[in-house]
Amino acid sequence: MIKIKTNNRYINLIIILIIIIVINIVTSYKFFRIDLTSEKRYTLSDKSTTIVKNISEPIYFHIYLAGDLPISFKRLQRATTELLNELKAYNKKNIQYKLINLSEINNNKERQNLFNELAEKGVQPTNVNIRDKEGGYIQKIVMPGVLATLNGKEVVINILENNPALSGDENLNNSIENLEYKFLEAINRLISDKKEKIAFIEGHGELDEYNVADITRELSKQYKIDRVAINSINKILDQYSLIIIAKPTKLYNKKDKFIIDQFLMNGGKILWFIESGKVFADSLAKYGQTISLINDVNLTDQLFRYGVRINPVLVNDIQCALIPINTSLPGQPSKFVPAPWLYFPLINGNPIHPITKNLNMVKAEYINTIDTVGESVRLKKTILLRSSKYCEIKSIPSRISLAEAIEKIDNIKFNYKYLPLAILVEGRFESVFKNRMLNDFINDKNQYKELSNVTKMVVVADGDIIKNNIRQKPNGIMIEPLGYDRYTNQTYGNKEFILNTINYLVDKTELIELRSRNIELRLLDKQKVNKYRIIIQLINIIIPVILITIFGILYTIYRHKKYTR
């Protein structure tokens, strides 16, 4: 009887070993991973795995978020390394990463030079409070960024979302949600050889190359950028995938409008930054007051046919940026204090569309509102940017005074909410020149299309969203980062909004759809934690001790009965 049991034990052991060997052989040929999380946070998209598998040369990721960090940044660091480990699982040889602790560099000059170098490349530093050994706090600058390199090409990945309207936990969660998109977008830029062509239209008082220098520099990493004056030349835009019309101030003639119209009809994409009003900011700075006037550039009928109307009103929003106001009396030294300027709204993105999901607030200046017009079944319209729920609108023309910044805000006046400020239109557009004489524009009517291919465009009711500030320096012009506010040291989401919009318009939708994924934020209820703090602490300390004691007593009784018997 004992022999049979022994034989059975050996047989079972052999069977288990055979099963283990078979599983190892099968898994060595068939790669698979199992993600048990409800939101599939550790599962890469099909597009991501395809891109990673096609990497033929090593890409190196230098992660500068390392060292002694607060718990929230540790979590972001861990999420970053987990993602890179997931990427390595699909291409172990060509995905390499390294954590770099800048604090370990003992040479102060060398460390500061590296900080400056990373900042110049686009890594955005941030200040954090870290508890020291004595229980106090010290401020420390951290660089929550990653530098990806391939054969001398570099791409900066800023992994921290820093929206001042959200809590730290929400920003952290948004940062983790966007990691896959940011890393795969960077990889795609490194390995892609083909560059789509984009044109900034000029010749009608649009923003010059200095005023769009920062976004041009950023776009040039992915696209070939030109500046094009149409000059009534047919087909001059045919080589471009997308055109940008940035804050024109002079009239468009009919021939230029026709060329833009046919560019859209043939599937071209357009990003419009159009203002229905103009404000003389120089007069405001010099004299403390100015006026707003109608800005007619002869595009109203064209946008109307495409389903959009920009209204001649200015939006005043309680959620706004600050400007410095001189509060000193005449004859006294200047004393500037920050004051809310209602004409500079900080506007919100559509929380469910991939262009604007998890987007930081976008800074606007003297923005108008947008309406959708017409009910064409061929067109789909989506609001991308909107105001807060406490707004007022002012008609154009109107007088604007700096004294408004120090006036008491009357909440009753701010009875408009969620005003649309930027709209995406997708589908098949009807030509604005339908049923018009075309002899002045083309010789062969077969070259004309009155119904477009499936295409898309975005209309933004403010030209300053794409405009970077410039400052004159003794050694030349200084270009400030797009979206940077020098008075608060905040960088808003203008650049990211434009980059996401252009990626979406030129059909890089498979990557940008990665921004749609959601990771559930599982946070403690802070009110309940504070209310029941003592009870929770007692449960965490006493209950384990009681359970261990009970288990020890029961085990002792069991052993006593067993061996006494």
C-alpha positions in Angstrom: 0.0 0.0 0.0 2.8 2.4 0.9 4.6 1.5 -2.4 1.6 2.3 -4.5 1.3 5.8 -2.8 5.0 6.4 -3.5 4.6 5.4 -7.2 1.6 7.7 -7.5 3.7 10.6 -6.0 6.4 10.1 -8.6 4.0 9.8 -11.5 2.3 13.1 -10.4 5.7 14.8 -10.2 6.6 13.6 -13.6 3.3 14.8 -15.1 3.8 18.3 -13.5 7.3 18.5 -14.9 6.1 17.5 -18.4 3.3 20.2 -18.2 5.8 22.8 -17.2 8.2 21.9 -20.0 5.4 21.9 -22.6 4.2 25.3 -21.4 7.8 26.7 -21.6 8.2 25.4 -25.2 4.9 26.8 -26.3 5.4 30.2 -24.8 8.9 30.4 -26.3 7.3 30.3 -29.8 4.0 32.1 -29.0 4.2 35.5 -27.3 1.2 36.6 -25.2 0.5 38.8 -22.2 -2.5 38.8 -19.9 -3.8 42.1 -18.5 -6.2 41.6 -15.5 -6.9 45.3 -14.9 -10.4 46.5 -15.7 -9.3 49.5 -17.9 -6.5 47.4 -19.5 -3.9 49.9 -18.4 -1.0 47.5 -19.3 -2.3 46.6 -22.8 -0.7 48.4 -25.7 -2.9 49.3 -28.7 -2.5 47.4 -31.9 -1.0 50.5 -33.6 1.5 50.8 -30.8 2.7 47.2 -31.0 3.0 47.5 -34.8 5.2 50.6 -34.5 7.4 49.1 -31.8 7.9 45.8 -33.7 9.0 47.7 -36.8 11.8 49.5 -34.9 15.0 48.3 -36.6 17.6 50.3 -34.7 18.0 51.0 -30.9 16.1 53.9 -29.5 17.5 55.2 -26.2 15.3 56.9 -23.6 16.9 59.0 -20.9 14.5 59.5 -18.1 15.3 62.6 -16.0 12.6 61.9 -13.4 14.7 60.1 -10.8 16.2 60.4 -7.3 14.5 61.6 -4.1 11.0 62.5 -5.3 7.6 62.9 -3.7 5.3 59.9 -3.9 3.2 61.3 -6.7 6.3 61.8 -8.9 7.5 58.3 -7.9 4.2 56.9 -9.2 4.7 58.8 -12.5 8.2 57.5 -12.7 7.0 53.9 -12.1 4.3 54.3 -14.7 6.9 55.5 -17.2 9.3 52.6 -16.6 6.4 50.1 -16.7 5.4 51.4 -20.1 8.9 51.1 -21.4 9.1 47.6 -20.0 5.9 46.8 -21.9 7.5 48.2 -25.1 10.6 46.2 -24.5 8.5 43.1 -24.3 7.7 43.6 -28.1 11.2 44.7 -29.1 13.8 43.9 -26.4 16.8 44.7 -28.5 15.8 48.2 -29.8 14.1 49.7 -26.7 16.6 50.8 -24.1 16.1 53.2 -21.2 18.0 54.7 -18.3 17.0 56.6 -15.2 19.2 59.7 -14.7 19.3 61.4 -11.3 20.5 65.0 -11.9 21.1 65.5 -8.2 23.9 63.0 -8.3 26.0 65.3 -10.4 28.3 66.9 -7.7 29.7 69.6 -9.9 27.2 72.5 -9.6 28.3 74.2 -12.8 28.0 70.9 -14.7 24.6 70.2 -13.2 23.3 73.7 -14.0 24.6 73.5 -17.6 22.7 70.2 -18.0 19.5 71.8 -16.6 19.9 74.7 -19.1 20.6 72.3 -22.0 17.5 70.3 -21.2 15.3 73.4 -20.8 16.6 74.7 -24.2 15.6 71.4 -25.8 12.1 71.7 -24.4 12.0 69.8 -21.1 9.8 71.8 -18.8 11.2 72.0 -15.2 8.9 72.1 -12.2 9.3 72.9 -8.5 8.5 70.3 -5.8 8.6 70.3 -2.0 10.6 67.4 -0.6 10.6 66.5 3.1 14.1 66.7 4.6 15.6 64.5 7.4 14.6 67.0 10.1 10.9 66.9 9.1 10.9 70.2 7.2 10.5 70.8 3.5 13.0 72.0 0.9 12.2 73.1 -2.7 13.8 71.2 -5.5 13.7 71.6 -9.3 12.9 68.4 -11.1 12.8 67.7 -14.8 9.8 65.4 -15.5 10.9 64.7 -19.1 12.4 62.0 -21.3 15.0 62.5 -24.1 14.5 59.9 -26.9 17.4 59.5 -29.3 17.9 57.5 -32.5 21.0 58.0 -34.7 21.6 61.6 -33.5 17.9 62.5 -33.8 16.3 63.7 -30.6 12.8 64.1 -29.4 11.8 65.5 -26.0 8.8 64.0 -24.1 7.3 66.0 -21.3 5.5 63.4 -19.3 3.9 65.7 -16.7 0.5 67.3 -17.4 0.3 70.5 -15.3 -3.1 72.1 -15.6 -3.5 74.7 -12.9 -7.3 74.2 -12.9 -6.9 70.5 -11.8 -5.7 69.0 -8.6 -2.3 67.3 -8.3 -3.9 63.8 -8.3 -5.9 64.6 -11.5 -2.9 66.0 -13.2 -0.9 62.9 -12.3 -3.7 60.6 -13.6 -3.9 62.6 -16.9 -0.1 62.3 -17.2 -0.3 58.5 -16.9 -3.2 58.3 -19.3 -1.2 60.2 -22.0 2.1 58.3 -21.6 1.5 55.7 -24.4 0.5 58.5 -26.8 3.4 60.6 -26.0 6.0 57.8 -26.2 4.5 56.3 -29.4 4.3 59.7 -31.0 7.9 60.3 -30.2 9.0 56.9 -31.6 7.0 57.6 -34.8 8.7 60.9 -35.3 12.1 59.2 -34.8 11.6 56.4 -37.3 9.5 58.2 -39.9 11.3 59.4 -43.0 8.3 60.9 -44.8 7.2 64.4 -43.9 3.9 65.9 -44.8 4.0 69.5 -46.1 2.2 72.3 -44.3 1.9 76.0 -45.5 1.3 79.2 -43.5 -0.6 81.5 -45.8 0.7 85.0 -46.0 0.0 88.2 -48.0 -3.2 89.3 -46.2 -1.7 90.7 -43.0 -1.3 87.3 -41.3 1.1 86.7 -38.4 4.7 86.9 -39.6 7.4 84.2 -39.1 8.5 85.7 -35.8 5.0 85.6 -34.3 4.6 81.9 -35.2 8.3 81.0 -34.7 7.8 78.6 -31.7 5.0 76.5 -33.3 6.8 76.5 -36.6 9.9 75.2 -34.9 7.9 72.5 -33.1 6.0 71.5 -36.3 9.2 71.3 -38.3 10.2 68.3 -36.3 7.3 66.3 -37.9 6.4 68.3 -41.0 7.9 70.3 -43.8 6.9 73.9 -43.2 6.6 76.7 -45.9 5.2 80.2 -46.0 3.1 80.7 -49.2 1.7 83.9 -50.7 -1.2 82.6 -53.0 -1.0 85.6 -55.4 -3.9 84.3 -57.4 -1.8 81.4 -58.7 -4.0 78.3 -59.4 -2.9 75.0 -57.8 -0.2 76.7 -55.8 -1.5 74.8 -52.7 -1.7 71.3 -54.3 1.5 70.1 -52.9 0.4 70.7 -49.3 -1.6 68.5 -47.0 -2.7 71.3 -44.7 -2.7 75.1 -44.7 -2.8 77.5 -41.7 -4.5 80.8 -42.0 -3.3 82.7 -38.9 -5.0 86.0 -38.0 -5.4 87.8 -41.3 -6.1 91.6 -41.1 -6.4 92.4 -44.9 -9.0 91.5 -47.4 -8.8 88.2 -49.4 -9.6 88.7 -53.0 -12.0 86.4 -54.9 -9.2 84.5 -56.7 -7.3 83.7 -53.5 -10.6 82.6 -51.9 -11.3 80.4 -54.9 -7.9 78.7 -54.7 -8.4 78.0 -51.0 -11.9 76.7 -51.7 -10.7 74.3 -54.3 -7.8 73.2 -52.1 -10.5 72.1 -49.6 -12.7 70.6 -52.3 -9.8 68.3 -53.3 -9.3 67.0 -49.8 -6.9 69.6 -48.3 -7.2 70.4 -44.6 -7.4 73.9 -43.2 -6.7 75.3 -39.8 -8.3 78.8 -39.5 -7.4 81.4 -36.8 -9.9 84.1 -37.7 -11.0 87.1 -35.7 -14.1 89.2 -36.4 -12.7 92.1 -34.3 -9.4 93.8 -33.8 -8.1 95.5 -30.6 -5.3 98.0 -30.6 -3.3 96.6 -27.7 -0.5 99.3 -28.1 -3.0 102.0 -27.4 -4.2 100.1 -24.4 -0.7 99.9 -23.0 0.2 103.5 -23.8 -3.0 105.3 -22.9 -4.9 102.9 -20.7 -7.8 102.5 -23.1 -8.5 101.5 -26.6 -11.4 100.4 -28.9 -12.4 97.2 -30.6 -13.4 97.4 -34.3 -14.8 95.0 -36.8 -12.2 93.0 -38.6 -13.6 92.1 -42.0 -11.2 90.1 -44.2 -13.8 88.9 -46.7 -14.0 85.3 -45.5 -17.4 85.5 -43.7 -19.4 84.1 -46.7 -16.8 81.3 -47.2 -16.9 80.1 -43.6 -20.7 80.4 -43.6 -21.0 78.1 -46.6 -18.7 75.6 -44.7 -21.1 75.7 -41.7 -19.4 78.2 -39.4 -20.0 81.8 -38.4 -17.7 83.9 -36.2 -19.6 86.5 -34.3 -18.5 90.1 -33.8 -18.4 90.0 -30.0 -15.7 89.8 -27.4 -15.8 87.2 -24.6 -15.3 88.3 -21.0 -14.6 85.3 -18.8 -14.2 85.1 -15.0 -11.7 82.3 -15.7 -9.0 84.4 -17.1 -5.3 85.3 -17.1 -3.6 88.0 -15.0 -2.0 91.2 -16.3 0.1 93.8 -14.3 -1.8 97.0 -13.4 -0.2 100.2 -12.2 -2.0 101.1 -9.0 0.1 104.0 -7.9 -1.2 107.6 -7.8 0.0 110.1 -10.4 3.5 111.4 -9.5 4.3 108.4 -7.4 6.7 105.5 -8.3 5.0 102.8 -10.4 3.5 99.9 -8.4 2.3 97.0 -10.5 0.0 94.4 -9.1 -1.5 91.4 -11.0 -5.2 91.8 -11.8 -7.6 89.5 -13.7 -8.1 90.6 -17.3 -11.4 89.3 -18.4 -10.5 89.7 -22.1 -7.8 87.0 -21.8 -9.9 83.9 -21.1 -8.4 80.6 -20.0 -10.5 78.2 -22.1 -11.3 74.6 -21.6 -11.0 71.7 -24.1 -13.7 69.1 -25.0 -13.0 66.4 -22.4 -14.0 63.5 -24.6 -12.5 64.4 -28.0 -9.0 63.0 -28.6 -7.6 66.4 -29.7 -8.5 68.1 -26.4 -8.8 65.3 -23.9 -6.6 66.0 -20.8 -5.6 69.3 -22.4 -4.3 72.1 -20.2 -6.3 75.3 -20.4 -5.6 77.3 -23.5 -4.9 81.0 -23.2 -6.8 83.3 -25.6 -6.8 87.1 -26.1 -9.9 89.1 -27.2 -11.6 86.0 -28.5 -14.9 85.9 -30.4 -17.6 83.3 -30.3 -18.5 80.7 -33.0 -21.9 79.5 -34.1 -22.7 76.5 -36.4 -25.0 77.3 -39.3 -26.8 75.1 -41.7 -28.0 71.5 -41.2 -26.0 69.6 -43.9 -26.2 65.9 -43.3 -22.8 65.7 -45.0 -21.0 67.5 -42.2 -20.3 66.6 -38.6 -19.4 69.5 -36.2 -17.7 69.2 -32.9 -16.9 71.9 -30.4 -13.2 71.6 -29.3 -12.8 74.7 -27.1 -15.3 76.5 -25.0 -15.5 79.1 -22.3 -16.2 78.6 -18.6 -19.7 78.8 -17.2 -19.4 82.5 -16.1 -19.1 84.7 -19.1 -20.2 88.0 -20.5 -20.2 89.1 -24.2 -19.4 92.6 -25.5 -20.4 93.7 -28.9 -17.9 95.1 -31.4 -17.2 98.0 -31.7 -16.8 98.9 -28.0 -14.4 100.7 -25.7 -11.9 98.9 -23.5 -10.2 100.4 -20.5 -7.5 99.0 -18.1 -9.7 100.4 -15.3 -12.0 97.4 -15.9 -9.3 95.1 -14.4 -9.7 96.7 -10.9 -13.5 97.0 -11.0 -15.5 94.8 -8.8 -16.9 91.8 -10.8 -20.7 91.7 -10.9 -21.5 88.0 -11.1 -25.0 88.8 -12.3 -23.6 90.1 -15.6 -21.8 86.8 -16.3 -24.8 84.8 -17.3 -23.4 83.1 -20.4 -21.8 79.7 -20.1 -19.8 77.2 -22.2 -19.6 79.5 -25.3 -18.1 77.7 -28.3 -14.7 79.1 -29.3 -13.2 76.5 -31.7 -15.0 74.0 -33.9 -14.0 70.9 -35.9 -16.0 70.3 -39.1 -15.7 67.0 -40.9 -17.3 65.6 -44.0 -18.1 66.8 -47.5 -18.2 70.5 -48.0 -20.0 72.5 -50.6 -18.0 75.0 -52.6 -18.7 78.7 -51.9 -18.5 79.3 -55.6 -21.3 77.0 -56.5 -23.7 78.5 -59.1 -21.3 81.4 -59.7 -19.5 82.5 -62.9 -16.0 80.9 -63.0 -14.5 82.5 -66.1 -12.4 84.9 -64.0 -10.9 82.0 -62.0 -10.3 79.0 -64.4 -10.5 78.3 -68.2 -11.6 74.7 -67.9 -14.6 74.1 -65.8 -13.6 70.4 -65.5 -11.0 71.6 -63.1 -13.7 72.9 -60.7 -15.3 70.8 -57.9 -18.5 72.0 -56.2 -18.6 69.1 -53.6 -15.4 68.2 -51.7 -13.9 64.8 -51.0 -14.2 63.8 -47.4 -12.0 66.2 -45.5 -11.9 68.3 -42.4 -11.1 71.7 -41.0 -10.9 73.5 -37.6 -12.0 77.1 -37.1 -10.6 79.0 -34.0 -12.1 82.4 -33.2 -8.8 83.9 -32.0 -5.5 84.5 -33.8 -3.5 84.9 -30.7 -3.9 81.3 -29.7 -1.2 80.4 -32.2 0.9 83.6 -31.6 4.0 83.5 -29.4 5.3 86.7 -27.7 8.5 88.3 -28.9 10.9 90.6 -27.1 13.6 92.8 -28.4 17.0 92.1 -26.9 20.3 93.8 -27.5 21.5 90.7 -29.4 18.3 90.2 -31.4 14.7 89.0 -31.1 13.8 86.7 -28.2 11.1 84.1 -29.0 9.0 83.2 -26.0 7.4 79.7 -25.9 3.9 79.5 -27.2 1.4 79.6 -24.4 3.9 81.0 -21.9 2.6 83.7 -19.5 5.6 85.7 -18.2 3.6 87.2 -15.3 2.6 83.9 -13.7 5.3 81.7 -15.2 2.6 79.3 -16.4 2.7 77.6 -19.7 -0.8 76.9 -21.1 -1.9 74.3 -23.6 -1.8 76.4 -26.8 1.1 74.5 -28.3 -0.3 71.1 -27.5 -3.7 72.0 -28.8 -2.3 73.1 -32.2 0.0 70.0 -32.5 -2.9 67.7 -31.6 -5.2 69.5 -34.0 -2.8 69.3 -36.9 -2.0 65.6 -36.2 -5.7 64.9 -36.3 -6.3 66.9 -39.5 -3.5 65.2 -41.5 -5.0 61.8 -40.5 -2.6 60.7 -37.8 -5.7 59.5 -36.1 -4.5 56.1 -35.1 -1.9 57.7 -32.8 -4.0 60.5 -31.5 -6.8 58.1 -30.6 -4.5 56.8 -27.9 -5.4 60.0 -26.0 -8.9 58.6 -25.7 -8.0 55.9 -23.2 -9.1 56.2 -19.6 -7.4 55.1 -16.5 -9.7 55.2 -13.5 -8.6 57.5 -10.7 -9.0 55.6 -7.5 -8.5 58.1 -4.7 -9.4 58.1 -1.1 -12.3 60.3 0.0 -10.3 62.9 1.9 -13.3 64.2 3.8 -14.0 60.7 5.2 -10.4 60.1 5.9 -10.2 63.3 8.0 -13.4 62.6 9.7 -12.6 59.0 10.7 -8.8 59.4 11.0 -8.5 58.0 14.6 -10.8 55.1 13.8 -8.9 54.2 10.7 -5.6 54.4 12.5 -6.8 52.2 15.3 -8.1 49.6 12.9 -4.8 49.5 11.0 -2.8 49.2 14.2 -4.9 47.1 16.5 -6.9 44.7 14.2 -3.7 43.0 12.8 -2.4 42.5 16.3 -5.7 41.1 17.5 -5.9 38.7 14.5 -2.4 37.5 15.0 -3.0 37.0 18.8 -6.2 35.0 18.1 -4.5 32.9 15.5 -1.6 32.1 18.0 -4.0 31.1 20.7 -6.1 28.8 18.4 -2.9 27.3 17.1 -1.6 26.6 20.6 -4.9 25.0 21.6 -4.9 22.9 18.5 -1.4 21.6 19.1 -2.1 21.0 22.8 -5.2 18.9 22.0 -3.4 17.0 19.2 -0.3 16.0 21.1 -2.1 15.5 24.4 -4.3 12.9 22.7 
